[in-house]
Structures are given as structure tokens and as C-alpha cells.
Amino acid sequence: MKIYTRTGDKGTTSLVGGTRAPKNDPRIEAYGTVDELIAHTGYLHDMLDATREQERAELKWILDRLMSCASLLASEDTMLDKLPPVYDEDIVRLENGIDRLQEGLPELRHFTLPCGHPVLSYCHVCRTVCRRAERRVVSAADRYPTVPDVVRGYLNRLSDYFYALGRRMGHDLGADDVRWEPRLASASDSE
């Protein structure tokens, strides 16, 4: 089987169910951004060594849920019931993971910069791509009201998970939170 079909050469692609849609359709933008998040999450998974087996297992589960999110976004309305669902319980599982990751970390009282260790920084790459995916899903849902609300909720909580994972990884790897110290305006800034 060839991996190229040439059917998308004119700027359209097929939804699950066969309907053709322009590649810049909000639904395509949404699942394309989720697809990008899947790739980043897979890379983050592979950055973690065997001592981080719990986090690697969680990220593998997240990859599975993201594939379900992408398939729901890439589907005609009539096909939604035939695809792997995302459940409210999946959001609760993320919340439980966030709570576990936060255990024993110092209370956060300021904004932090996404740096200090490559793994911590990459968690922030995943977080920001996740936020963009969420925005794309909101746009798609504005045009296609049948986009499942749970997908938006899952992505919203997942971005929080990536933030918590970054803090946990930074802490465990000996990287302090890098506090953002906003520069105050001075007379020379206005000249």
C-alpha cells in the first residue's frame, strides 16, 4: 500500500466517513493541531528514562486519549458514535495525575519561566501546543456544534497536566523554578 494518494493535492482532505473538506477548515485545523501535540507528547515520553515509568505510562495513556480526540475531530457527525470516545472520567484521571505530581512541591506564588532543564522546558512546549489545540477546538465547535465538549475539557485539563509535569520533573531533576521578574517601566523605556 502506498502512503500517498494524491487526493489532497488540491487542498482538500477526507473526514472519517468520506466527506471532503478544505485543509484549512476549522475541524481540520483542530485535529491537525492535536496531531502535532501527539508528536510532541511522544517525544516527551521518549525523553524520560526508565526511572520515570509512572510518567511514561501516563504519557502513553495520554497519547491514546489524544488519538481518540483527533479521530472525533476528524469525523463526520454521523460517525461519532462509531469512534473511540473520550469520557469525563478521563478528565478526572488527569486531575488525579495533576494532584499526584503536585505533592511535595513548593507552593507556587509567582509566574515561572519555561526553562531550567530540557525535560521541564519540553513539558512547556507540550503545554503551549495543547493550549493552541484547545483554541482550535473552540473554533471548530463554533462552526460544528456536534464537536464533543469533552474534547475541549480534556485538552484544557491536559495543558494543566503538562504544567504540573514540568514542575515535578524540574523539581526531581534539581532545577529550581525560574521566577519571572517583570521589568518595571523606567523613564528610559518611554523615550
C-alpha positions in Angstrom: 0.0 0.0 0.0 1.4 3.4 -1.0 1.3 6.1 1.7 0.5 8.8 -0.8 -2.8 9.1 -2.6 -2.6 12.4 -4.4 -6.2 13.1 -3.4 -5.1 16.0 -1.2 -3.0 17.8 -3.8 -5.8 20.4 -4.4 -6.1 21.4 -0.8 -8.8 19.1 0.5 -8.8 16.0 2.7 -11.3 13.4 3.7 -13.1 13.3 7.1 -13.8 9.9 8.7 -16.9 9.0 6.7 -15.6 10.2 3.3 -16.7 13.8 3.1 -14.0 16.1 1.6 -13.2 19.3 3.4 -10.7 22.1 2.7 -7.4 21.6 4.6 -7.9 24.9 6.4 -11.4 24.0 7.7 -11.6 24.7 11.4 -12.1 21.0 12.1 -9.0 20.0 10.1 -7.0 22.8 11.9 -8.2 21.3 15.2 -7.3 17.7 14.6 -4.1 18.8 12.9 -3.0 20.6 16.0 -4.0 17.7 18.1 -1.8 15.5 15.8 1.1 18.0 16.4 0.5 17.6 20.1 0.6 13.8 19.8 4.0 14.0 18.2 5.3 16.4 20.9 3.9 14.2 23.6 5.5 11.1 22.1 8.9 12.9 22.1 8.4 13.9 25.7 7.6 10.3 26.6 10.8 9.2 24.9 12.9 11.8 26.7 12.0 10.2 30.1 14.2 7.4 31.2 13.2 4.1 32.8 13.2 5.6 36.3 10.1 7.6 35.3 8.0 4.6 34.4 4.8 6.1 36.0 5.1 9.3 34.0 5.9 7.3 30.8 2.8 5.1 31.4 0.6 8.2 31.9 2.0 9.8 28.7 1.3 6.6 26.8 -2.3 6.7 28.1 -2.5 10.4 27.1 -1.3 9.6 23.6 -4.2 7.1 23.3 -6.7 9.7 24.5 -5.3 12.3 22.1 -5.7 9.8 19.2 -9.3 9.5 20.3 -9.7 13.3 20.4 -8.2 13.6 16.9 -10.5 10.9 15.5 -13.6 12.6 16.9 -12.5 15.9 15.4 -11.7 14.3 12.1 -15.1 12.7 11.8 -18.4 13.4 10.1 -21.2 13.9 12.7 -22.8 10.5 11.7 -19.6 8.6 12.5 -19.0 10.0 16.1 -20.8 7.0 17.8 -18.5 4.6 15.9 -15.2 6.1 17.2 -13.3 5.6 20.4 -14.9 8.0 22.9 -13.3 10.4 25.4 -15.1 10.3 28.8 -15.5 12.8 31.6 -13.6 10.1 33.7 -10.6 10.8 31.5 -10.6 14.4 32.7 -10.8 13.2 36.3 -7.9 10.9 35.7 -5.8 13.9 34.6 -6.9 15.8 37.7 -5.7 12.9 39.9 -2.4 12.9 38.0 -2.0 16.6 38.5 -2.7 16.3 42.2 -0.1 13.5 42.4 2.5 15.5 40.5 2.0 18.5 42.8 2.5 16.5 46.0 5.5 17.8 48.0 6.3 20.7 45.6 6.7 24.2 47.0 3.6 26.3 46.7 3.7 28.5 43.6 3.3 32.2 44.3 4.6 33.7 41.1 4.9 33.2 37.4 7.7 31.0 36.2 9.8 30.9 33.0 9.8 27.6 31.0 13.4 26.8 31.5 15.8 25.2 33.9 16.1 21.7 32.4 15.4 20.3 28.9 12.7 18.0 30.1 10.9 20.8 32.0 11.1 23.0 29.0 9.7 20.4 26.7 6.8 19.9 29.1 6.0 23.6 28.4 6.3 23.0 24.6 3.6 20.3 25.1 1.6 22.7 27.3 1.6 25.5 24.8 0.8 23.3 21.8 -2.1 21.8 23.9 -3.4 25.3 24.5 -3.3 26.0 20.8 -5.1 22.8 20.1 -7.8 23.8 22.6 -8.3 27.2 20.9 -8.6 25.3 17.5 -11.2 23.0 19.0 -13.2 26.1 20.3 -13.1 27.5 16.7 -14.2 24.1 15.3 -17.0 23.8 17.8 -18.3 27.3 16.9 -18.8 26.1 13.3 -19.7 22.4 14.1 -21.8 22.2 17.3 -21.5 18.4 17.4 -17.8 18.6 18.3 -17.9 16.8 21.7 -17.5 19.2 24.6 -15.4 16.6 26.4 -12.6 17.1 23.9 -12.3 20.7 24.8 -12.4 19.9 28.5 -9.8 17.2 28.1 -7.4 19.5 26.3 -7.9 22.2 28.9 -7.0 19.9 31.8 -4.2 18.3 29.8 -2.4 21.6 29.5 -2.6 21.9 33.3 -1.2 18.4 33.5 1.8 19.3 31.3 2.5 22.3 33.6 2.4 20.1 36.7 4.6 17.5 35.0 7.1 20.2 34.1 7.2 21.4 37.7 7.6 17.8 39.0 10.3 17.0 36.5 12.2 20.2 37.2 12.0 19.6 41.0 13.1 15.9 40.7 15.9 16.8 38.4 17.2 19.5 40.7 16.1 22.5 38.6 14.6 25.3 40.6 11.5 27.2 39.4 12.9 30.1 37.4 10.8 33.1 38.6 9.7 35.7 36.1 10.9 39.0 37.4 8.9 41.6 35.3 10.9 44.6 34.5 9.4 47.8 35.8 9.0 50.7 33.4 11.6 53.4 33.7 11.9 56.8 32.2 14.3 55.5 29.6 11.7 52.9 28.4 9.4 55.7 27.3 11.9 57.6 25.3 
